[in-house]
């Protein structure tokens, strides 16, 4: 069993968070004071919070599962998980 591709997961999370940040900054820069803009900004903040929560929670669960399947020496090769 190979370790999970954390590099790819981080890249996807980073892209999603950057999308949220760019959308928030763009909407604030436009100074569009509509209900749709406010709802979009709120949704972006909620999405970013959910992404970070799921990302950290999934890391804990995945590391626990890796340790169960590969044993305690799963991360002892001196390299950080890729």
PyMOL Python script that loads the backbone (N, CA, C, O; Angstrom):
from pymol import cmd

cmd.read_pdbstr("""\
ATOM      1  N   UNK A   1       0.848  -1.186   0.000  1.00  0.00           N
ATOM      2  CA  UNK A   1       0.000   0.000   0.000  1.00  0.00           C
ATOM      3  C   UNK A   1       0.886   1.239   0.000  1.00  0.00           C
ATOM      4  O   UNK A   1       1.782   1.368   0.833  1.00  0.00           O
ATOM      5  N   UNK A   2       0.634   2.140  -0.930  1.00  0.00           N
ATOM      6  CA  UNK A   2       1.415   3.363  -1.013  1.00  0.00           C
ATOM      7  C   UNK A   2       0.800   4.441  -0.130  1.00  0.00           C
ATOM      8  O   UNK A   2      -0.383   4.408   0.205  1.00  0.00           O
ATOM      9  N   UNK A   3       1.636   5.380   0.226  1.00  0.00           N
ATOM     10  CA  UNK A   3       1.139   6.509   1.009  1.00  0.00           C
ATOM     11  C   UNK A   3       0.246   7.391   0.138  1.00  0.00           C
ATOM     12  O   UNK A   3       0.367   7.375  -1.087  1.00  0.00           O
ATOM     13  N   UNK A   4      -0.640   8.152   0.753  1.00  0.00           N
ATOM     14  CA  UNK A   4      -1.536   9.016  -0.028  1.00  0.00           C
ATOM     15  C   UNK A   4      -0.759  10.149  -0.694  1.00  0.00           C
ATOM     16  O   UNK A   4       0.253  10.601  -0.160  1.00  0.00           O
ATOM     17  N   UNK A   5      -1.219  10.605  -1.842  1.00  0.00           N
ATOM     18  CA  UNK A   5      -0.524  11.683  -2.566  1.00  0.00           C
ATOM     19  C   UNK A   5      -0.838  13.051  -1.959  1.00  0.00           C
ATOM     20  O   UNK A   5      -1.645  13.801  -2.508  1.00  0.00           O
ATOM     21  N   UNK A   6      -0.205  13.378  -0.833  1.00  0.00           N
ATOM     22  CA  UNK A   6      -0.514  14.626  -0.134  1.00  0.00           C
ATOM     23  C   UNK A   6      -0.154  15.847  -0.953  1.00  0.00           C
ATOM     24  O   UNK A   6      -0.775  16.899  -0.803  1.00  0.00           O
ATOM     25  N   UNK A   7       0.844  15.723  -1.820  1.00  0.00           N
ATOM     26  CA  UNK A   7       1.228  16.869  -2.648  1.00  0.00           C
ATOM     27  C   UNK A   7       0.059  17.281  -3.547  1.00  0.00           C
ATOM     28  O   UNK A   7      -0.221  18.470  -3.699  1.00  0.00           O
ATOM     29  N   UNK A   8      -0.609  16.313  -4.132  1.00  0.00           N
ATOM     30  CA  UNK A   8      -1.756  16.611  -4.994  1.00  0.00           C
ATOM     31  C   UNK A   8      -2.928  17.156  -4.177  1.00  0.00           C
ATOM     32  O   UNK A   8      -3.626  18.069  -4.618  1.00  0.00           O
ATOM     33  N   UNK A   9      -3.135  16.606  -3.010  1.00  0.00           N
ATOM     34  CA  UNK A   9      -4.238  17.093  -2.161  1.00  0.00           C
ATOM     35  C   UNK A   9      -3.999  18.537  -1.742  1.00  0.00           C
ATOM     36  O   UNK A   9      -4.911  19.362  -1.775  1.00  0.00           O
ATOM     37  N   UNK A  10      -2.767  18.832  -1.349  1.00  0.00           N
ATOM     38  CA  UNK A  10      -2.456  20.211  -0.959  1.00  0.00           C
ATOM     39  C   UNK A  10      -2.654  21.163  -2.128  1.00  0.00           C
ATOM     40  O   UNK A  10      -3.168  22.268  -1.949  1.00  0.00           O
ATOM     41  N   UNK A  11      -2.256  20.750  -3.312  1.00  0.00           N
ATOM     42  CA  UNK A  11      -2.403  21.601  -4.500  1.00  0.00           C
ATOM     43  C   UNK A  11      -3.880  21.897  -4.763  1.00  0.00           C
ATOM     44  O   UNK A  11      -4.240  23.033  -5.072  1.00  0.00           O
ATOM     45  N   UNK A  12      -4.722  20.893  -4.645  1.00  0.00           N
ATOM     46  CA  UNK A  12      -6.156  21.112  -4.877  1.00  0.00           C
ATOM     47  C   UNK A  12      -6.767  22.034  -3.826  1.00  0.00           C
ATOM     48  O   UNK A  12      -7.569  22.909  -4.152  1.00  0.00           O
ATOM     49  N   UNK A  13      -6.393  21.838  -2.583  1.00  0.00           N
ATOM     50  CA  UNK A  13      -6.902  22.699  -1.509  1.00  0.00           C
ATOM     51  C   UNK A  13      -6.403  24.133  -1.714  1.00  0.00           C
ATOM     52  O   UNK A  13      -7.168  25.087  -1.570  1.00  0.00           O
ATOM     53  N   UNK A  14      -5.128  24.278  -2.048  1.00  0.00           N
ATOM     54  CA  UNK A  14      -4.582  25.616  -2.274  1.00  0.00           C
ATOM     55  C   UNK A  14      -5.299  26.329  -3.416  1.00  0.00           C
ATOM     56  O   UNK A  14      -5.599  27.518  -3.317  1.00  0.00           O
ATOM     57  N   UNK A  15      -5.575  25.604  -4.500  1.00  0.00           N
ATOM     58  CA  UNK A  15      -6.284  26.215  -5.625  1.00  0.00           C
ATOM     59  C   UNK A  15      -7.700  26.637  -5.238  1.00  0.00           C
ATOM     60  O   UNK A  15      -8.156  27.714  -5.620  1.00  0.00           O
ATOM     61  N   UNK A  16      -8.380  25.804  -4.493  1.00  0.00           N
ATOM     62  CA  UNK A  16      -9.742  26.145  -4.066  1.00  0.00           C
ATOM     63  C   UNK A  16      -9.737  27.354  -3.124  1.00  0.00           C
ATOM     64  O   UNK A  16     -10.603  28.223  -3.225  1.00  0.00           O
ATOM     65  N   UNK A  17      -8.764  27.410  -2.212  1.00  0.00           N
ATOM     66  CA  UNK A  17      -8.677  28.548  -1.300  1.00  0.00           C
ATOM     67  C   UNK A  17      -8.296  29.827  -2.042  1.00  0.00           C
ATOM     68  O   UNK A  17      -8.790  30.907  -1.719  1.00  0.00           O
ATOM     69  N   UNK A  18      -7.417  29.702  -3.035  1.00  0.00           N
ATOM     70  CA  UNK A  18      -7.060  30.876  -3.832  1.00  0.00           C
ATOM     71  C   UNK A  18      -8.270  31.376  -4.632  1.00  0.00           C
ATOM     72  O   UNK A  18      -8.473  32.583  -4.763  1.00  0.00           O
ATOM     73  N   UNK A  19      -9.066  30.451  -5.161  1.00  0.00           N
ATOM     74  CA  UNK A  19     -10.276  30.848  -5.876  1.00  0.00           C
ATOM     75  C   UNK A  19     -11.198  31.635  -4.946  1.00  0.00           C
ATOM     76  O   UNK A  19     -11.719  32.684  -5.327  1.00  0.00           O
ATOM     77  N   UNK A  20     -11.398  31.132  -3.735  1.00  0.00           N
ATOM     78  CA  UNK A  20     -12.261  31.834  -2.777  1.00  0.00           C
ATOM     79  C   UNK A  20     -11.702  33.221  -2.464  1.00  0.00           C
ATOM     80  O   UNK A  20     -12.442  34.204  -2.447  1.00  0.00           O
ATOM     81  N   UNK A  21     -10.398  33.294  -2.219  1.00  0.00           N
ATOM     82  CA  UNK A  21      -9.785  34.582  -1.873  1.00  0.00           C
ATOM     83  C   UNK A  21      -9.884  35.572  -3.030  1.00  0.00           C
ATOM     84  O   UNK A  21     -10.200  36.742  -2.815  1.00  0.00           O
ATOM     85  N   UNK A  22      -9.618  35.116  -4.255  1.00  0.00           N
ATOM     86  CA  UNK A  22      -9.680  36.004  -5.417  1.00  0.00           C
ATOM     87  C   UNK A  22     -11.110  36.493  -5.631  1.00  0.00           C
ATOM     88  O   UNK A  22     -11.328  37.666  -5.933  1.00  0.00           O
ATOM     89  N   UNK A  23     -12.079  35.599  -5.477  1.00  0.00           N
ATOM     90  CA  UNK A  23     -13.470  36.006  -5.650  1.00  0.00           C
ATOM     91  C   UNK A  23     -13.888  37.024  -4.594  1.00  0.00           C
ATOM     92  O   UNK A  23     -14.582  37.990  -4.908  1.00  0.00           O
ATOM     93  N   UNK A  24     -13.476  36.818  -3.358  1.00  0.00           N
ATOM     94  CA  UNK A  24     -13.812  37.767  -2.282  1.00  0.00           C
ATOM     95  C   UNK A  24     -13.177  39.123  -2.559  1.00  0.00           C
ATOM     96  O   UNK A  24     -13.847  40.152  -2.468  1.00  0.00           O
ATOM     97  N   UNK A  25     -11.888  39.131  -2.897  1.00  0.00           N
ATOM     98  CA  UNK A  25     -11.206  40.401  -3.166  1.00  0.00           C
ATOM     99  C   UNK A  25     -11.835  41.106  -4.367  1.00  0.00           C
ATOM    100  O   UNK A  25     -12.018  42.323  -4.344  1.00  0.00           O
ATOM    101  N   UNK A  26     -12.164  40.354  -5.407  1.00  0.00           N
ATOM    102  CA  UNK A  26     -12.766  40.956  -6.602  1.00  0.00           C
ATOM    103  C   UNK A  26     -14.117  41.577  -6.276  1.00  0.00           C
ATOM    104  O   UNK A  26     -14.412  42.686  -6.722  1.00  0.00           O
ATOM    105  N   UNK A  27     -14.936  40.878  -5.508  1.00  0.00           N
ATOM    106  CA  UNK A  27     -16.253  41.418  -5.155  1.00  0.00           C
ATOM    107  C   UNK A  27     -16.134  42.645  -4.257  1.00  0.00           C
ATOM    108  O   UNK A  27     -16.899  43.599  -4.398  1.00  0.00           O
ATOM    109  N   UNK A  28     -15.173  42.619  -3.332  1.00  0.00           N
ATOM    110  CA  UNK A  28     -14.977  43.788  -2.478  1.00  0.00           C
ATOM    111  C   UNK A  28     -14.423  44.968  -3.274  1.00  0.00           C
ATOM    112  O   UNK A  28     -14.794  46.114  -3.023  1.00  0.00           O
ATOM    113  N   UNK A  29     -13.549  44.698  -4.219  1.00  0.00           N
ATOM    114  CA  UNK A  29     -12.956  45.760  -5.037  1.00  0.00           C
ATOM    115  C   UNK A  29     -14.018  46.430  -5.920  1.00  0.00           C
ATOM    116  O   UNK A  29     -13.989  47.643  -6.129  1.00  0.00           O
ATOM    117  N   UNK A  30     -14.952  45.624  -6.432  1.00  0.00           N
ATOM    118  CA  UNK A  30     -16.032  46.167  -7.262  1.00  0.00           C
ATOM    119  C   UNK A  30     -16.971  47.045  -6.456  1.00  0.00           C
ATOM    120  O   UNK A  30     -17.701  47.864  -7.012  1.00  0.00           O
ATOM    121  N   UNK A  31     -16.947  46.868  -5.139  1.00  0.00           N
ATOM    122  CA  UNK A  31     -17.803  47.633  -4.226  1.00  0.00           C
ATOM    123  C   UNK A  31     -19.270  47.477  -4.619  1.00  0.00           C
ATOM    124  O   UNK A  31     -20.036  48.441  -4.624  1.00  0.00           O
ATOM    125  N   UNK A  32     -19.635  46.255  -4.946  1.00  0.00           N
ATOM    126  CA  UNK A  32     -20.998  45.933  -5.352  1.00  0.00           C
ATOM    127  C   UNK A  32     -21.790  45.566  -4.099  1.00  0.00           C
ATOM    128  O   UNK A  32     -21.646  44.466  -3.566  1.00  0.00           O
ATOM    129  N   UNK A  33     -22.611  46.477  -3.642  1.00  0.00           N
ATOM    130  CA  UNK A  33     -23.341  46.273  -2.391  1.00  0.00           C
ATOM    131  C   UNK A  33     -24.726  45.685  -2.664  1.00  0.00           C
ATOM    132  O   UNK A  33     -25.753  46.297  -2.370  1.00  0.00           O
ATOM    133  N   UNK A  34     -24.722  44.479  -3.236  1.00  0.00           N
ATOM    134  CA  UNK A  34     -25.990  43.804  -3.489  1.00  0.00           C
ATOM    135  C   UNK A  34     -26.085  42.576  -2.593  1.00  0.00           C
ATOM    136  O   UNK A  34     -25.096  42.124  -2.016  1.00  0.00           O
ATOM    137  N   UNK A  35     -27.278  42.061  -2.494  1.00  0.00           N
ATOM    138  CA  UNK A  35     -27.485  40.861  -1.670  1.00  0.00           C
ATOM    139  C   UNK A  35     -26.742  39.662  -2.264  1.00  0.00           C
ATOM    140  O   UNK A  35     -26.246  38.806  -1.532  1.00  0.00           O
ATOM    141  N   UNK A  36     -26.672  39.609  -3.587  1.00  0.00           N
ATOM    142  CA  UNK A  36     -25.961  38.506  -4.237  1.00  0.00           C
ATOM    143  C   UNK A  36     -24.466  38.539  -3.921  1.00  0.00           C
ATOM    144  O   UNK A  36     -23.873  37.498  -3.638  1.00  0.00           O
ATOM    145  N   UNK A  37     -23.856  39.716  -3.965  1.00  0.00           N
ATOM    146  CA  UNK A  37     -22.431  39.843  -3.651  1.00  0.00           C
ATOM    147  C   UNK A  37     -22.168  39.473  -2.193  1.00  0.00           C
ATOM    148  O   UNK A  37     -21.189  38.790  -1.891  1.00  0.00           O
ATOM    149  N   UNK A  38     -23.035  39.920  -1.297  1.00  0.00           N
ATOM    150  CA  UNK A  38     -22.867  39.599   0.119  1.00  0.00           C
ATOM    151  C   UNK A  38     -23.030  38.096   0.363  1.00  0.00           C
ATOM    152  O   UNK A  38     -22.290  37.507   1.152  1.00  0.00           O
ATOM    153  N   UNK A  39     -23.981  37.491  -0.303  1.00  0.00           N
ATOM    154  CA  UNK A  39     -24.186  36.046  -0.149  1.00  0.00           C
ATOM    155  C   UNK A  39     -23.004  35.266  -0.724  1.00  0.00           C
ATOM    156  O   UNK A  39     -22.597  34.247  -0.167  1.00  0.00           O
ATOM    157  N   UNK A  40     -22.462  35.744  -1.833  1.00  0.00           N
ATOM    158  CA  UNK A  40     -21.311  35.075  -2.438  1.00  0.00           C
ATOM    159  C   UNK A  40     -20.089  35.161  -1.531  1.00  0.00           C
ATOM    160  O   UNK A  40     -19.368  34.176  -1.374  1.00  0.00           O
ATOM    161  N   UNK A  41     -19.851  36.307  -0.943  1.00  0.00           N
ATOM    162  CA  UNK A  41     -18.728  36.467  -0.019  1.00  0.00           C
ATOM    163  C   UNK A  41     -18.910  35.554   1.190  1.00  0.00           C
ATOM    164  O   UNK A  41     -17.961  34.900   1.621  1.00  0.00           O
ATOM    165  N   UNK A  42     -20.107  35.507   1.731  1.00  0.00           N
ATOM    166  CA  UNK A  42     -20.372  34.618   2.872  1.00  0.00           C
ATOM    167  C   UNK A  42     -20.160  33.157   2.487  1.00  0.00           C
ATOM    168  O   UNK A  42     -19.585  32.386   3.255  1.00  0.00           O
ATOM    169  N   UNK A  43     -20.620  32.780   1.306  1.00  0.00           N
ATOM    170  CA  UNK A  43     -20.456  31.401   0.848  1.00  0.00           C
ATOM    171  C   UNK A  43     -18.982  31.060   0.651  1.00  0.00           C
ATOM    172  O   UNK A  43     -18.561  29.940   0.941  1.00  0.00           O
ATOM    173  N   UNK A  44     -18.204  32.005   0.164  1.00  0.00           N
ATOM    174  CA  UNK A  44     -16.762  31.758  -0.017  1.00  0.00           C
ATOM    175  C   UNK A  44     -16.068  31.556   1.327  1.00  0.00           C
ATOM    176  O   UNK A  44     -15.222  30.672   1.463  1.00  0.00           O
ATOM    177  N   UNK A  45     -16.419  32.365   2.311  1.00  0.00           N
ATOM    178  CA  UNK A  45     -15.828  32.175   3.638  1.00  0.00           C
ATOM    179  C   UNK A  45     -16.236  30.823   4.228  1.00  0.00           C
ATOM    180  O   UNK A  45     -15.415  30.132   4.831  1.00  0.00           O
ATOM    181  N   UNK A  46     -17.494  30.454   4.055  1.00  0.00           N
ATOM    182  CA  UNK A  46     -17.947  29.155   4.554  1.00  0.00           C
ATOM    183  C   UNK A  46     -17.254  28.007   3.826  1.00  0.00           C
ATOM    184  O   UNK A  46     -16.867  27.018   4.450  1.00  0.00           O
ATOM    185  N   UNK A  47     -17.097  28.134   2.524  1.00  0.00           N
ATOM    186  CA  UNK A  47     -16.410  27.105   1.751  1.00  0.00           C
ATOM    187  C   UNK A  47     -14.956  26.976   2.186  1.00  0.00           C
ATOM    188  O   UNK A  47     -14.457  25.862   2.344  1.00  0.00           O
ATOM    189  N   UNK A  48     -14.275  28.094   2.379  1.00  0.00           N
ATOM    190  CA  UNK A  48     -12.876  28.054   2.821  1.00  0.00           C
ATOM    191  C   UNK A  48     -12.761  27.402   4.195  1.00  0.00           C
ATOM    192  O   UNK A  48     -11.860  26.594   4.421  1.00  0.00           O
ATOM    193  N   UNK A  49     -13.653  27.740   5.105  1.00  0.00           N
ATOM    194  CA  UNK A  49     -13.636  27.120   6.427  1.00  0.00           C
ATOM    195  C   UNK A  49     -13.909  25.627   6.362  1.00  0.00           C
ATOM    196  O   UNK A  49     -13.258  24.841   7.050  1.00  0.00           O
ATOM    197  N   UNK A  50     -14.871  25.238   5.533  1.00  0.00           N
ATOM    198  CA  UNK A  50     -15.179  23.813   5.383  1.00  0.00           C
ATOM    199  C   UNK A  50     -14.013  23.063   4.753  1.00  0.00           C
ATOM    200  O   UNK A  50     -13.697  21.951   5.173  1.00  0.00           O
ATOM    201  N   UNK A  51     -13.374  23.653   3.756  1.00  0.00           N
ATOM    202  CA  UNK A  51     -12.222  23.003   3.129  1.00  0.00           C
ATOM    203  C   UNK A  51     -11.095  22.771   4.125  1.00  0.00           C
ATOM    204  O   UNK A  51     -10.505  21.692   4.169  1.00  0.00           O
ATOM    205  N   UNK A  52     -10.803  23.789   4.920  1.00  0.00           N
ATOM    206  CA  UNK A  52      -9.733  23.637   5.911  1.00  0.00           C
ATOM    207  C   UNK A  52     -10.092  22.604   6.980  1.00  0.00           C
ATOM    208  O   UNK A  52      -9.235  21.831   7.407  1.00  0.00           O
ATOM    209  N   UNK A  53     -11.336  22.588   7.405  1.00  0.00           N
ATOM    210  CA  UNK A  53     -11.764  21.614   8.416  1.00  0.00           C
ATOM    211  C   UNK A  53     -11.696  20.189   7.884  1.00  0.00           C
ATOM    212  O   UNK A  53     -11.194  19.289   8.556  1.00  0.00           O
ATOM    213  N   UNK A  54     -12.198  19.995   6.691  1.00  0.00           N
ATOM    214  CA  UNK A  54     -12.183  18.654   6.102  1.00  0.00           C
ATOM    215  C   UNK A  54     -10.757  18.217   5.794  1.00  0.00           C
ATOM    216  O   UNK A  54     -10.409  17.052   5.988  1.00  0.00           O
ATOM    217  N   UNK A  55      -9.930  19.144   5.315  1.00  0.00           N
ATOM    218  CA  UNK A  55      -8.545  18.805   4.982  1.00  0.00           C
ATOM    219  C   UNK A  55      -7.787  18.328   6.212  1.00  0.00           C
ATOM    220  O   UNK A  55      -7.098  17.310   6.158  1.00  0.00           O
ATOM    221  N   UNK A  56      -7.907  19.052   7.321  1.00  0.00           N
ATOM    222  CA  UNK A  56      -7.186  18.650   8.528  1.00  0.00           C
ATOM    223  C   UNK A  56      -7.791  17.384   9.132  1.00  0.00           C
ATOM    224  O   UNK A  56      -7.061  16.519   9.616  1.00  0.00           O
ATOM    225  N   UNK A  57      -9.115  17.271   9.106  1.00  0.00           N
ATOM    226  CA  UNK A  57      -9.753  16.059   9.642  1.00  0.00           C
ATOM    227  C   UNK A  57      -9.425  14.832   8.824  1.00  0.00           C
ATOM    228  O   UNK A  57      -9.190  13.756   9.373  1.00  0.00           O
ATOM    229  N   UNK A  58      -9.407  14.991   7.505  1.00  0.00           N
ATOM    230  CA  UNK A  58      -9.075  13.860   6.636  1.00  0.00           C
ATOM    231  C   UNK A  58      -7.624  13.434   6.824  1.00  0.00           C
ATOM    232  O   UNK A  58      -7.311  12.247   6.726  1.00  0.00           O
ATOM    233  N   UNK A  59      -6.741  14.381   7.091  1.00  0.00           N
ATOM    234  CA  UNK A  59      -5.336  14.044   7.314  1.00  0.00           C
ATOM    235  C   UNK A  59      -5.184  13.171   8.556  1.00  0.00           C
ATOM    236  O   UNK A  59      -4.417  12.208   8.553  1.00  0.00           O
ATOM    237  N   UNK A  60      -5.904  13.503   9.599  1.00  0.00           N
ATOM    238  CA  UNK A  60      -5.825  12.718  10.829  1.00  0.00           C
ATOM    239  C   UNK A  60      -6.363  11.304  10.599  1.00  0.00           C
ATOM    240  O   UNK A  60      -5.736  10.324  11.001  1.00  0.00           O
ATOM    241  N   UNK A  61      -7.511  11.206   9.958  1.00  0.00           N
ATOM    242  CA  UNK A  61      -8.113   9.894   9.704  1.00  0.00           C
ATOM    243  C   UNK A  61      -7.237   9.076   8.770  1.00  0.00           C
ATOM    244  O   UNK A  61      -7.041   7.881   8.990  1.00  0.00           O
ATOM    245  N   UNK A  62      -6.708   9.709   7.727  1.00  0.00           N
ATOM    246  CA  UNK A  62      -5.878   8.994   6.768  1.00  0.00           C
ATOM    247  C   UNK A  62      -4.581   8.514   7.408  1.00  0.00           C
ATOM    248  O   UNK A  62      -4.148   7.389   7.160  1.00  0.00           O
ATOM    249  N   UNK A  63      -3.964   9.347   8.221  1.00  0.00           N
ATOM    250  CA  UNK A  63      -2.737   8.931   8.915  1.00  0.00           C
ATOM    251  C   UNK A  63      -3.028   7.760   9.853  1.00  0.00           C
ATOM    252  O   UNK A  63      -2.223   6.833   9.950  1.00  0.00           O
ATOM    253  N   UNK A  64      -4.154   7.792  10.535  1.00  0.00           N
ATOM    254  CA  UNK A  64      -4.508   6.682  11.416  1.00  0.00           C
ATOM    255  C   UNK A  64      -4.696   5.395  10.619  1.00  0.00           C
ATOM    256  O   UNK A  64      -4.237   4.331  11.036  1.00  0.00           O
ATOM    257  N   UNK A  65      -5.366   5.488   9.479  1.00  0.00           N
ATOM    258  CA  UNK A  65      -5.572   4.301   8.647  1.00  0.00           C
ATOM    259  C   UNK A  65      -4.262   3.780   8.079  1.00  0.00           C
ATOM    260  O   UNK A  65      -4.060   2.567   8.014  1.00  0.00           O
ATOM    261  N   UNK A  66      -3.370   4.671   7.668  1.00  0.00           N
ATOM    262  CA  UNK A  66      -2.058   4.251   7.164  1.00  0.00           C
ATOM    263  C   UNK A  66      -1.291   3.521   8.258  1.00  0.00           C
ATOM    264  O   UNK A  66      -0.666   2.493   7.998  1.00  0.00           O
ATOM    265  N   UNK A  67      -1.334   4.037   9.458  1.00  0.00           N
ATOM    266  CA  UNK A  67      -0.624   3.394  10.577  1.00  0.00           C
ATOM    267  C   UNK A  67      -1.217   2.012  10.869  1.00  0.00           C
ATOM    268  O   UNK A  67      -0.481   1.088  11.215  1.00  0.00           O
ATOM    269  N   UNK A  68      -2.525   1.864  10.735  1.00  0.00           N
ATOM    270  CA  UNK A  68      -3.138   0.570  10.977  1.00  0.00           C
ATOM    271  C   UNK A  68      -2.735  -0.446   9.909  1.00  0.00           C
ATOM    272  O   UNK A  68      -2.492  -1.612  10.220  1.00  0.00           O
ATOM    273  N   UNK A  69      -2.665  -0.008   8.654  1.00  0.00           N
ATOM    274  CA  UNK A  69      -2.355  -0.941   7.568  1.00  0.00           C
ATOM    275  C   UNK A  69      -0.870  -1.196   7.402  1.00  0.00           C
ATOM    276  O   UNK A  69      -0.467  -2.321   7.108  1.00  0.00           O
ATOM    277  N   UNK A  70      -0.037  -0.158   7.587  1.00  0.00           N
ATOM    278  CA  UNK A  70       1.395  -0.298   7.349  1.00  0.00           C
ATOM    279  C   UNK A  70       2.195  -0.487   8.628  1.00  0.00           C
ATOM    280  O   UNK A  70       3.375  -0.836   8.579  1.00  0.00           O
ATOM    281  N   UNK A  71       1.573  -0.263   9.749  1.00  0.00           N
ATOM    282  CA  UNK A  71       2.274  -0.420  11.014  1.00  0.00           C
ATOM    283  C   UNK A  71       2.904   0.874  11.478  1.00  0.00           C
ATOM    284  O   UNK A  71       2.821   1.903  10.808  1.00  0.00           O
ATOM    285  N   UNK A  72       3.533   0.805  12.632  1.00  0.00           N
ATOM    286  CA  UNK A  72       4.098   1.998  13.257  1.00  0.00           C
ATOM    287  C   UNK A  72       5.268   2.572  12.465  1.00  0.00           C
ATOM    288  O   UNK A  72       5.596   3.746  12.634  1.00  0.00           O
ATOM    289  N   UNK A  73       5.897   1.790  11.619  1.00  0.00           N
ATOM    290  CA  UNK A  73       7.043   2.268  10.855  1.00  0.00           C
ATOM    291  C   UNK A  73       6.676   2.894   9.524  1.00  0.00           C
ATOM    292  O   UNK A  73       7.545   3.059   8.668  1.00  0.00           O
ATOM    293  N   UNK A  74       5.433   3.242   9.328  1.00  0.00           N
ATOM    294  CA  UNK A  74       4.981   3.765   8.038  1.00  0.00           C
ATOM    295  C   UNK A  74       5.674   5.073   7.667  1.00  0.00           C
ATOM    296  O   UNK A  74       5.886   5.341   6.484  1.00  0.00           O
ATOM    297  N   UNK A  75       6.024   5.877   8.640  1.00  0.00           N
ATOM    298  CA  UNK A  75       6.630   7.175   8.357  1.00  0.00           C
ATOM    299  C   UNK A  75       8.054   7.266   8.884  1.00  0.00           C
ATOM    300  O   UNK A  75       8.542   8.369   9.133  1.00  0.00           O
ATOM    301  N   UNK A  76       8.723   6.157   9.056  1.00  0.00           N
ATOM    302  CA  UNK A  76      10.076   6.168   9.632  1.00  0.00           C
ATOM    303  C   UNK A  76      11.182   6.164   8.597  1.00  0.00           C
ATOM    304  O   UNK A  76      12.336   5.928   8.957  1.00  0.00           O
ATOM    305  N   UNK A  77      10.891   6.411   7.342  1.00  0.00           N
ATOM    306  CA  UNK A  77      11.939   6.360   6.334  1.00  0.00           C
ATOM    307  C   UNK A  77      12.708   7.670   6.202  1.00  0.00           C
ATOM    308  O   UNK A  77      13.584   7.788   5.346  1.00  0.00           O
ATOM    309  N   UNK A  78      12.392   8.647   7.033  1.00  0.00           N
ATOM    310  CA  UNK A  78      13.106   9.898   7.022  1.00  0.00           C
ATOM    311  C   UNK A  78      12.559  10.918   6.046  1.00  0.00           C
ATOM    312  O   UNK A  78      12.991  12.070   6.057  1.00  0.00           O
ATOM    313  N   UNK A  79      11.627  10.527   5.210  1.00  0.00           N
ATOM    314  CA  UNK A  79      11.031  11.458   4.264  1.00  0.00           C
ATOM    315  C   UNK A  79       9.648  11.872   4.741  1.00  0.00           C
ATOM    316  O   UNK A  79       8.887  11.047   5.249  1.00  0.00           O
ATOM    317  N   UNK A  80       9.325  13.146   4.579  1.00  0.00           N
ATOM    318  CA  UNK A  80       7.950  13.538   4.899  1.00  0.00           C
ATOM    319  C   UNK A  80       6.991  12.946   3.881  1.00  0.00           C
ATOM    320  O   UNK A  80       7.397  12.652   2.757  1.00  0.00           O
ATOM    321  N   UNK A  81       5.738  12.765   4.244  1.00  0.00           N
ATOM    322  CA  UNK A  81       4.780  12.224   3.285  1.00  0.00           C
ATOM    323  C   UNK A  81       4.694  13.108   2.047  1.00  0.00           C
ATOM    324  O   UNK A  81       4.627  14.333   2.150  1.00  0.00           O
ATOM    325  N   UNK A  82       4.698  12.486   0.898  1.00  0.00           N
ATOM    326  CA  UNK A  82       4.675  13.251  -0.370  1.00  0.00           C
ATOM    327  C   UNK A  82       3.291  13.699  -0.723  1.00  0.00           C
ATOM    328  O   UNK A  82       3.096  14.350  -1.750  1.00  0.00           O
TER     329      UNK A  82
END
""", "prot")
cmd.dss("prot")
cmd.show_as("cartoon", "prot")
cmd.util.cbc("prot")
cmd.orient("prot")
